[in-house]
Amino acid sequence: MPARPQSRQQRRRPRAVTVTADLQSYLLPAAGLGVALAGVAALRLNGYSRLEYVTAAMLSRHVKRGGARVLQLGGSTRDLFYYPEGTLQVTVGGPQVGAMWEQAGVQAKVPVVAVTADVQKVLSSQAGSTLDSVVLLNQLQQWADVEQLLAQVYRILKPGGTLVFIQRLRGGPLQGLLGGGGGVEPGVVDSVQQYAGWDFAQLDALLEDTDPHAVGVAIKPLSAGAGSGGAAGSVDAAAFEQLMRRGGKAKQKQQQQQQGGGFGTAR
């Protein structure tokens, strides 16, 4: 009789070991998955933070201070807080644009006109030579003919006005994990830089190792439409001269390279 409890205890030990082993086999992969998910979340946060910083820098640097009229396609209401002080008006267009943009404009102290319409219609409805800046945030994939897009942007910009754009590119090694979508091939971005009308165009790359983006600015010549009045005041002169000095150095480097250097150069 005394042997029975001992035999029961012996039978229970393997069961306890099995349960513990099963629990460990479940917890270890789960912990590994948790670490992996945390890593992806950290990458997303890091990429988002860098992209926000660059967006803020591009808008504050390449939209003139005081009295600028801007058309923005794409992006979010956060962008309104990055415009220079004294921005006269930002027209925001797109099928999902609503009253929340105008409310955000009040908070950002930037007058906003929200236009709920297809981006192509919004762009084509703008009068010629009336805008100081056009801002395109992940918009190139919506245009089958990028040359047509650029012609429209060029048409509505004042002489000396700026095109500011940020565009996701295809092919990032972690783009699927990070939820990237709506990217274009690098050649599409090259066509923006190579558009014949620009007086200056510069592109750079961002987040190349994870979720690559192209960041760029292009300037319509001050001489374009000369005599139409007000051209000299359509861009911040100091900022323009700084860009042109930087562009002159880039042009010298580019002339030393073979034709068709592609993405990442200035013209």
Buried (B, 14 or more C-beta within 10 A) or exposed (E): EEEEEEEEEEEEEEEEEEEEEEEEEEEEEEEEEEEEEEEBEEBBEEBEEBBBEBBBEBBBBBBBBEEBBBBBBBBEBEBBBBBBEEBEBBBBBBEEBEEEBBEBBEEBEBBBBBBBEEBBEBBEEBEEBBBBBBBBBBBBBBBEEBEEBBEBBBBBBBBBBBBBBBBBBBEBEBBEBBEBEEBBEBEBBBBBBBBEBBBBBBBBBBBEEBBBBBBBBBBBBBEBBEEEEEBEBBBBEEBBEEBBEEBEEBBEEBEEEEEEBEBBBBB
